[in-house]
Amino acid sequence: MQASIADVIHDYTIDKANPEKSHLAAAVDTISVEILWSVLIVELTGGLVLWGWLGIEAETPFFLLVGAVNTILGFTYSYPPRLKERGIINHLVTTGVDVAGVILPVAVIAGADIDSQVMVPLTIVLLYVFGYHVVHQAADTAYDRKSGVETLTQSLGVTTSVWVASFATTLAAVLAASQQYVIATTGLVTGSLGYAALAVTIRGESEEAQCRRLSRWFRIGVWATLLNGTLAASLFI
């Protein structure tokens, strides 16, 4: 949450110029930057306290270390050195935080041995999370370019970026199928086909039109919830 607030504070001007994200800039106007900084500090402190509590309960500094790394990466994603402008590093950071900063600690808390049975699901998550982070950025490509923000999807192009996401999600589906995760495989194949359909639909349009269409049809929160949910259901069963 603190990373998201840091993002909207720093990207206020960019979001204001983006019709699909102008509501974020409007929220900053309503709440005020000063209050948002206060909320950010409270969330950052609260998060580290909870990570520290986990470390004390588990009698290991592992969790506090994970929390500290997450906090640093989350903040520097939007503020110098602006990891979101570092090409592929942006996606490795966001994907790595989702996998190593969220899911892996839960596996450790649950007492799982970090072996192939755990590493395969983590790899599946890494692949499809990478995919939807790339599409999420692709939807902002034209507006980032106008604002002087350099991103991976500018180099690849919007259509190619969506195909990359489709390919990564397909690989995740193949891994899920190899583990007989029927529900996850179905969800991931559906997601991959959805990306492919979007890529075909936006092909040949101007970059700004492509971004508008992606923003209209792609919501990272919905996408993440559905894909995470299908994998969770498969693991539960």
BELTA-V371116 format. One line per field, one symbol per residue. phi: phi as a letter, one per 30 degrees, with the letter a starting at -180 (. if undefined). psi: psi as a letter, one per 20 degrees, with the letter a starting at -180 (. if undefined). A space follows every 10 residues. Layout:
# BELTA-V371116
phi=???
psi=???
This chain:
# BELTA-V371116
phi=.ddddedddd cedddddced bddddddddd djddddddde dddddddddd ddddddddha deddddddde dddddddcce dhddccidee dddddddddd ccddeddded idddbddcdd eddededdde dddddededc eddddddidc bdddddjddd dddedddddd ddddddddci dddddddddd dddddddddd ddeiddeddd ddddddccbd ddeddddddd ddddddd
psi=ghhgghghgh kggghhiohi jhhghhhggg hqhghghggg ggggggghgg gggggghilq jghhgggggg gghggighrp kmhijkchhg hhggghgggh iggghggghi jqpmahhhhg hhhgggghgg ghhghghhij gghgghjjpp rghhghqggh ghhgggghhg ghgggghhjk ngggggghgg gghggggggh gipirqgghg gggghhipoh ggggggghgh gggghg.
